[in-house]
Amino acid sequence: MPKPNKPDEAQVEAVEQTPVHVDHLIFNGELATENAWCVSYDEDALPEQRPAFVPLSLWQSYQEDAELAPLLMSDTELNPELAAELSKALAIAIDFPAFTDGRGYTIARLLRERYGYSGEVRAVGDVLVDQLEYMRRCGFSAMALRDDQHPEDALRALSFISVRYQPDVEERQALFERRLAADK
C-alpha cells in the first residue's frame, strides 16, 4: 500500500505564515466593496500585510499597533477581564474551524449582549451561506465567506427571512411581545 503524501516541514511552515485573504465579505448585510483586512493564524510572527487579524495572544503583545485586531479561536473563554481588554479593539474576528462548530455564535452573542462590544465582529474560517442569518442574529456585523460560497447567494439568504419569532441581538422582543405591545 503506498504511503500518503505528507507535506514537508517547509510546506507546513509556509502555510502557517501565509495570511488568509478573503474575497467574499458581507458587511452590514451588503457585499463589501473592499476588504483590507487579512487573517493570520500564525501565533509566533506578525503578518507582513496590514491591517490584520492575528491570534489573541499575539494581539495582546502588540495592542499598541492600531493595524492589528484580535482573532478569537472557537475555544476562547470570555470573561470580564478579557472582554474589557477586547473593548479596546477596533474589530474582532471569530474563527469557525468547521461549519459544525457553533461556539463562535456564543462568543459573538456574549461580546454584544453581556459585554456591550460595539465594534465590528467578523466571522472567518468555514463560513457558509446557510449560517449568515444566524450569525447576524448573534451579533456578527461582517462575515467572510468560504471561497466556494457565492456572494449573490449570501445576499439572498440574508433577505430571505422577514419575520423572526425569537428575540436576538437586533430585536430584543419575541414576536408575540411585539404584537401585544402593538395592540395596547
Order of alpha helices (4+ residues) and beta strands (2+ residues): alpha-beta-beta-beta-beta-alpha-beta-alpha-beta-alpha-beta-alpha-beta-alpha-alpha
